[in-house]
Amino acid sequence: MKKSLLALALVGAFAGVAHAQSAVQIYGTVDAGLIKRTDQSLAIGKRANNTLGFRGTEELGSGLKALFQLEIRYEPDSGTIEQGAGGVQRPLFQGQSRVGLQGSFGMIRIGRGLTAFQETSTQFEPFRGVPSPSGFQTDLMIAGYTSDPLGLVGNSTNRFSNAVFYNSPEVNGFQVNTTIGTREGSQGSAAIIGTGTAANPQYRVGSDASANPYSVTATYKSGPGAIMLATERNAVETRLLSIAAYVMATPELKLMAAHTRQDQDHTRLINAETKAWLVGANYTIGANRFLAGYGQKSPDGLSKTKQVSLGLEHSLSKRTYLYFDISNKKGPTTPPSVNHYAIGVNHAF
């Protein structure tokens, strides 16, 4: 009897230790608002991604820990899994699904997630990477580039699947982030044939990548400012180069600028180069944050795209804010000038 009681006590003690050394967190974002665009009726929509995520760590000893993160994305107006272009329903863990280790060497993960460039560059964009048309991340910040041209139909285009992600420790303000993907088949992607008769039709549905995709960023932070250098190559060998910087001119005012070049000469026979630049600012006063940006995208031999955006975020608490956005985008589209208006609420939990 005494041995049984001792055994139960030991099991309970070790269970308590294990519980103390591991942790799982449920987190997410709920964002919904009224959206109005030129030539479209008023609709319920979103400014930022709506997420439901699970992340956890386990202490392994000697400064080493295991970690994982799974992230679902959903539509706020219908409660369904997030939809891509044409209403295509995206995978369950569209946001990310990664597992890895962290220690003095940095952090290494395996799975699906934002590429090193796509993740790091949000620090240098005035709307912090939100996918709203008022923001710049999905077009001008990246010069119209896509990280995942052979991905499943409807997938977001700023992530690598089947990839290894490495984040180095920050040493004296310097850090390197790297993502390397495999050449696995695209498993149902759309054919990549470009635009017009000058396109290269070599990538068909289900194509393997012609090269391992990769993404590398180097950032340096010093005092009130930071600079980023980045390069990325996707699965069809489109290449991207980017330089960006920001400075906290005052504790309330953040100024930023970026320049990006995309080279599609592997898949396009003409008009292969696209350049883009933007400037932006954030100004915080009390509970209000003002956002402003202007940028241009210039494809070689084609018409420019120009965008100006203004936004206001009013904090109601540490987790909840109201937003008001207005933007105008001019370019080779129909119609050639598009206005976007949004008002809504964002809550993080």
N, C-alpha and C positions, 0 to 999 in steps of 0.2 A: 504493500500500500504506500509506504513511504517512498519507494522507488518510483511509483507511478506519479505521485504528487510532485516529486523532484523533476521528473521528465516533463510533466505539464508546465511546471514553472520555467524550465529552460526553454521549452518551445515558445511560451509566451514572451519571454525575455528577448529571444532572437527575433520573433515576429515584430516586436516593438522596434528593435534596431533596424530591421529591414524597412519597416514603414518610415522610419525617420530618415533613411538614406535614399529614398526614392520619392518622386512626386509627379503627379499628373495634373495638368491644368486644362480646364475647358474655357475657351475664349471665343470671341466673335465680334461681329459688327452688324448692326441693322441700320440701313440707310434707305430712305424713301423720300420722294418729293414729287412736286409737279414740274413737268418738263414740257417745254414748247420749243419747237424748231420750225424754221421756215418751211412752208408747204406741208407741214404736218399738224395734226390736231393736238390739242392739249392731252397729255397722258400722264399716268403714274409711272415714275421711273426711278432711277438711282443716279447718284453722283459717284459714289465709291463702290467697290465690290462688297457684297454681302457675304459674310463668311461665318462658318461654324467650325472651330478647330479644336484639336486635341494635341497637346505637347507634353512631353515628360522627360525627366532625367533620372538616372540612377547613379549614385556614387559608387565607383568600383575600387576606390582606394588609390593612394599615391598620386592624388591630383587628377586621376582619370575618371571620366564619367561617360555613360552611354546616354544617348538622347534620340528622340523621335519626334516627328510632327506630321499630322494628317490634317488636311484642310478642305472642307466642303464649301462650295460656292452655290448660292441660290438666288432666285428672283424674289424681291420683296413684295411685289404686287400679286403674285400667284402662289408663292410658297414652293414652286417647283425648282428642280436642279437648274443651275444657271444655263442659259441658252447662248449659243454662238450665232454667227451670221446665218440668216435664213431661218431662224428659229430652231436650229439643230441643238438638241440637248447634249450637254457636255458630260464628261465622265464624273463619277461621284466625287473623287478627290482631285478635282480640277485645279485647285489652288496649289497643293503640293502634297507629296508623300515621300518622306525621307527618314532615314535612320542612320546613325553614325556615332562617332566618338569625339570627345573634346578633352584636351589636355594642354600641357605647356607648349606642344607643337602647333596648336591652333585647333581648328575644327574641320573634320572630314565627314561628309555625308554621302549617301548613295540613294538614288531614286529620281524624283521629278521635282522641279522647282524653277524659280526665276534664275536666269543666267546671271553670272557675275556682273556683266554690264547693265542688264535691265534692272537689277536690284540696287546697285550702287548709284546709278544715275538719277534715281528719284530724289537724292539729296540736293541736286543742282537744278531742279525744275520747280517753278513757283507754286504749282498745285500738288507737289509732293507725290507725283505719280498716279493720282487718281485717274481712272479711265474715262472720266467725263469728257465730252467734246470740248468743254471749256479748257481742259488741261492740254499739255503739250506732249506728254510722255508717249502716247500711242502713235504719234506721227512726226511732228517736227523735231522733237528731242532725239529721235532715232532715224531721221531722214527717210521715213517711210519703210524702214527695214523690218524684216520678220526673222525672228530667231528659229522658227519651227515651220519651214515651208512644206515639209513632208509629213507633218503631224496629222492626226485623225481629223476628219472634217468637223469643223466647229470648235476645235481646241483653240485656246488663246495662243497667240503667236509670240509671246515673250518668255517662253520657258523651254528648257530641254527636258525630255524624258530619257530614261535609260542613261543616266549621267552620274558622274562623280563630281562633288562640290567640295572645294577646299578654301578655307578662310585662314590666313596666317594670323599670328598674334600681331597686335599693333606695337611697333617698336619705335620709340622717339617720334611718334606721329605718322609713321609709314606703315602701310598695310597692303598686301597683295591678295586678291581673291581670284580664284580660277575655277572654271567649269569645263569639263571634258565629256562629250557624249560619245556613244558608240555608233556603229554604222548599221544598226538593226533596221529591218524592213519597216515601212511606214504603216502597214496594216490597215489599209483602206483610205489613204490620203487621196486628195484630189490631184489630178495631173498638174504638173508645174510647166506651163507652156508660155508664160509671159503674156505680152500684149502685142497684138498685131502680127503681120506676116514676117517680121524680123525676129520672132521669138525662137528659142531653141527647144524643140519638143522632146528632149531626151528623157525627161522624168515622167514616168507613167504611174498610174494608180498602183500602189503596192511597191514602189521603187525602193531599193536600198539607197542609203546615202552614198554619194560619190567620194566623200571624205569624212573623217571624224570631225564633228562640229566642236568648237572650243570658244571660250570667252575668258578674257583676262582683264582685270582692272588693277591699277596701282593708284592709291590715294595717299596724299600727304596732308596732314592737318597741323597747322602751326598758329598758335594764338587764336585770333578771331576768324581765320580763313582756312580754306581747304582747296585742293586742286585734284582733279582726276584725269588720268590718261587711260584709255580703254581701246581694246581691239576685240573683234569677234568675227568668227566665220561660221556660217550655218551649214546644213547638210548638203546644200546644192552649191557650195563654195562662193556664195555672196559674202563679201567682206565689208566690215565696218571699222572705222577709226573715229575716235571721239576725244575731245578735250573739253573740260568744264571746270569752272571754279566758282566759289562763293566767298563772300566776306561779310562779317557782321560789322557794318559801318558804325552802328551803335548797338547797344543791347536790344533795342526795339526794331532795328532795320537790318534786314538781310538782303544783299544784292547778289545776283547770280548771272552767269552767262555760259553758253555752251555752243560748240561748233562740232558738227558731225558730217562724215562723208560715207556714202554707201557705194560700193562698186559691184555691179551685177554682170560683169563681162563674161562670166562663165555660162550664163543663161540668156543673155540678151546680145544681139549682134550690133545694135545701135542704141544710142541714148542710155548707155550703161551706168553712168555716174550721176549720183544725186548728192547735192550739198544742202545742208540746213544749218541755221543758227537761230538762237533765241537769247533774249535778255529778260530778266524778271526781277521782282522784288516782293518781299513780305514785310509788312509793317504792323507791329503789335502795340496796341494801346488799350490798357485795361482789359476788358473781356472781349475785345474785338481784334481780329486779325484781317488785314487787307492784303489781297493778292493781286498782282498785276503782271502781265507778260506780253511780249510781242516777238514774233518770229517769222521766218521765211524758209520755204523749202524750194530748191531750184534743181529740177531734173535737167540733165544735159539736153539742150535743144528743145525743151518743152516749156509750157507755161509755168510760172511760179505759183506757189500757194502762199498766201499771207494770212496770218492770224493775230488777232488782238483779243485779250481776255482780261476781265476784271472779276474779282470775287470778294466776298465778305463772309467770315466765319465768326459767329457770336457765341461764345461759350456760356452755357447755362450751368455747367459743372465741369469737373475734371474729365468726365466721360461723355458728355452730351453737348452738341453744338448745333445751332441753326446755320444754314448756308444760303447765300444768294449769289448766283453766277450769271454773267452775261458775256457773250463772246460773238465775234464775227469772223468768218473764215471765207476768204475769196480764193478761187482756183479754177482749174480746168474740170469743173463738175457741173452737174445740172441739179438745181440752179447754180449759177457761178458765184453767188454770194449767199451764205447761209448764216442766219442768226440763231443763237442758242440761248435759252433762258431757263434757269432752274432755281427753285426754292424748296428747301426741305430740311430734314432733321437727320443727324447722324448720332448713333449711340453705340459705344463700345462696352463690352462686358467681359 
